[in-house]
Amino acid sequence: MLGYGPMMGGWGYGNGFGGWGMGLIGMIVPLVIFLVVMYFLYMMFNRTLRSKNLSMHHRHEASEILAVRFARGEISEEEYQRLKSLI
């Protein structure tokens, strides 16, 4: 048998690590990189949604406070309309 293969010290698949010595490591490293990227994307998307929900909550809360102040007679109708347009 002549040739350049695993038994002759070549780059064959007989070294116990797969193709270029990357068997298990070659599968785990891309998986870990993929999971880290997915985690950061999730955190970024989650933070965006959370801040959007908080801002909507604050606007709703401010309009409720404004309506209560108007109902109590603390502010005039003109001031109520002006402040409502700012919210």
Phi, psi and omega in degrees: 000115176251149177149175181246097184217196184299327182278344182257012178086017182274196183265033183291184182269017184261012182271003176086354181243003181094200186313285183247038181076025187241009186325268183291318180296320180294339177268325185283317184301310177297326178296316179296317178298316179299315181295321178295316178297316179297321178298314180294323176296319178298314181296319180294315180294319181295319179296321179296315179296318181297316180292325178294318178295320179295318181293322177293322179296317180295321178296316180296317180296319180295320179292327176294316179298318179297318179296321179293317179297321178292319180295326179283346182087015180287332180230154180279170181294322179297316179293322177299312180296319180296314180292324179296322179290333178286330181285000000 
